[in-house]
Amino acid sequence: VQLQASGGGLVQAGGSLRLSCAASGRIFRSDTVGWHRQAPGQQRDPVAIITGTGTTTYTDSVKGRFTISRDDAKNTVYLQMNSLKPEDTAVYYCSRNTPRGTYWGQGTLVTVSS
């Protein structure tokens, strides 16, 4: 299984970005997919999770601003990030839980300037 994350970049506070995580290999529609982030000097923390049935979970700090969605026809999961804040600056990673284990993408950097 390979995950390719993209969509990061530099944006001003209040702006928006959409991250994409394209998967290939032995994946299943029942897989749970998540976005996580790691700021400099910090641990990697979950941001948003979407199950195979479409149930979503968000960390409190992004509720109402971020939306996770999936397009199984394209094997892609998205993270729409609105009203970005400087504290959202981090490397964002996608993960996919399959019956064979959990896989991670390479990360994409999001920088929010004040």
C-alpha positions in Angstrom: 0.0 0.0 0.0 1.3 3.4 -0.9 -0.1 6.8 0.2 0.7 10.0 -1.6 -0.1 13.2 0.3 -0.3 16.5 -1.5 -1.7 20.0 -1.2 0.3 21.6 1.4 1.8 25.1 1.1 2.1 28.5 2.6 -1.2 30.4 3.3 -2.1 33.5 5.3 -4.1 33.1 8.5 -7.8 32.9 7.6 -7.1 31.2 4.3 -7.9 27.7 3.1 -6.0 24.6 1.8 -7.2 21.2 0.6 -5.0 18.2 1.2 -5.3 15.0 -0.7 -4.1 11.5 0.1 -4.1 9.1 -2.9 -3.8 5.5 -2.1 -2.7 2.6 -4.3 -2.1 -1.1 -3.7 -4.2 -3.6 -1.7 -6.8 -1.2 -0.1 -10.4 -1.7 0.9 -13.4 0.6 1.0 -13.7 -0.5 4.7 -10.3 1.0 5.6 -10.3 3.8 8.1 -8.2 6.8 6.9 -6.9 9.6 8.9 -5.0 12.8 8.8 -2.4 13.6 11.5 0.0 16.5 12.0 3.3 17.1 13.6 4.5 20.5 14.5 8.2 21.2 15.1 9.3 19.6 18.4 5.9 18.1 19.0 4.5 14.6 18.7 2.3 13.5 15.8 -1.3 13.9 16.7 -4.5 12.9 15.0 -6.5 15.6 13.3 -9.4 13.9 11.5 -10.5 10.3 10.9 -13.0 8.9 8.5 -14.2 5.3 8.6 -15.2 3.1 5.7 -18.9 4.0 6.4 -18.2 7.7 6.4 -18.2 8.3 10.1 -15.9 11.2 10.9 -14.1 12.3 14.1 -12.1 15.5 14.6 -9.8 16.8 17.2 -11.4 19.7 19.1 -9.1 22.4 17.8 -10.2 21.9 14.2 -13.9 21.2 14.6 -16.0 23.5 12.5 -12.9 24.5 10.4 -11.7 21.2 8.8 -13.6 18.6 6.9 -12.4 15.2 6.0 -14.0 13.3 3.1 -13.3 10.4 0.8 -13.8 9.5 -2.8 -13.4 5.7 -3.0 -13.8 5.7 -6.7 -10.5 7.7 -6.8 -9.0 6.0 -3.7 -8.5 9.5 -2.3 -9.2 11.1 1.0 -9.3 14.9 1.4 -8.9 17.3 4.2 -10.5 20.7 3.5 -9.0 23.2 5.9 -10.7 26.6 6.3 -10.0 29.5 8.6 -6.5 28.4 9.1 -4.5 29.6 12.1 -0.8 29.9 12.7 -1.1 27.1 15.2 -2.2 24.8 12.4 1.4 25.0 11.0 2.7 21.4 10.8 3.6 18.6 8.6 0.4 16.7 7.8 0.4 13.0 7.3 -2.3 10.6 6.1 -2.7 7.1 7.4 -4.7 4.2 6.3 -5.7 1.2 8.4 -6.0 -1.9 6.3 -6.4 -5.6 7.4 -2.7 -5.9 6.7 -1.7 -3.1 8.9 -1.4 0.7 9.1 0.3 2.6 6.3 1.6 6.2 6.3 2.1 8.8 3.6 5.2 10.9 3.3 3.8 14.1 4.8 3.0 17.5 3.3 4.0 20.8 5.0 1.4 23.4 5.8 2.6 26.8 6.9 0.2 29.4 8.1 1.5 32.9 8.4 0.1 35.5 10.8 
